[in-house]
Amino acid sequence: QLRIRHNNCLSRIDLHNVSKVATDISRLQAGHVQTQMFAVYVLCGAQQKDAVRLTLEQIDVVRRMCTEYHEFELVTSVQGIDRGKIACLISIEGGHSIDSSLPALRMFYQLGVRSMSLTHSCNTPWAESSSDFYNVFQRQNNSLTPFGKAVVEEMNRLGMIVDLSHTSWNTTLAVLNHSKAPVIFSHSSSYSICNHSRNVPDSLLRELKKNQGLIMVNLHSQFISCRDMASISHVADHFDHIRKVIGAESIGIGGDYEGATSFPQGLEDVSKYPALIQELMKRNWTEYELAGVLRNNFLRVFDKVERVRDQLRSNLPSEVQIPLEEVQNPCRLVLRRPDPKSLLSNPSSRAECGLPDLLILATVLMLSRLILIE
């Protein structure tokens, strides 16, 4: 929303009060929010194009707002949470942001990213989305490829939370069977209450319980009531059902504000979280259970992810690379010395990534001059 509405120009807005969005500092404080996970999300259309650059720009704007405003504090470990300010965690929403590169994943970690969802609404070359909106990287019976498993392993080694919201059920099951650390659904709800593909069926909830992971209930009306309209009571039904299936200790809150357009009446923005807690108290949720939902369950998962990281400290960074035939990206550079003759004799080879013919011709002429000089 910062990019769409303000071109990421923080100097032009005051984050205490931001119009046409559901999140600003004033409303976070009114909702008693002490930790916020900010998604550095870029559109699936950037896959095979400039997803890495766009993600870097989104990391930059989150880091800026969380360091330029004294109410915020950028946090990169579980110990950094609960220091009196609003803790900022950075999450990548969609594995297409790493362009099938483990070194890129590691560099994002160095910049402060502590969670990544393996897919968004598009498949990656190595994991399958719950959505069929984009007709990319279609495959049969291969929902998590060997490279996808390497991504999960490297996230475990780094101490980065694996997020399964937006992944297909088959990918989810494969990851739950492979990950050494607890995982999360950062913004997903119960499929038994609302049969939307973005929600989680009871069978996978039980596997999540074995993993000691967390499902953070999404508040988007379409995922709550399967309609554009919903109520706080509808939301509480999801909490009640998940508690019945796997227990309150496996539940959190994943609002999805700014990621969706319609929210239940009474939960229109981040200031309204207390209304949800009030509804759960009416349904006889205990203070202990609600303390877990509000913070302790997530802190437990984050802490365990970092403990697994510490156990894997002796492991070297993975050097697994995705096969070129799997990534199918014409914009990937093959590292070899350019051959001016082949470029001139094969015009079709110039069209990759849409480079203008004149630009390529100029490059060829320059290379030819350099060769003559040599």
Protein Blocks (a to p, Z undefined) as FASTA:
>chain_A
ZZmmnoopaklpcfkbcghiabdfklmmmnopabdcddddddfklgoiammmmmmmmmmm
mmmmmmmpmkbccdfbfklgonhpacdddddehjklnoopaklmmmmmmnopabdcfbdc
bccfkbccfbfkbaghiaehilbcfklmmmmmmmmmnopacdfehiafklmmmmmmmpmb
dcddfbdcdfklmccfkbccfklmmmmmmnopacdddfbfklmnopabdcfklmmmmmmm
mmmmnojklgccdekgokambdcehilbfklmmmmmmmmmmnopafklmmmmmmmmmmmm
mmmmmmmmmmmmmpccdfbdcdfklnopakbccdddddfklmmmmmmlmmgghiafklmm
mmmmmmmmmmmmZZ
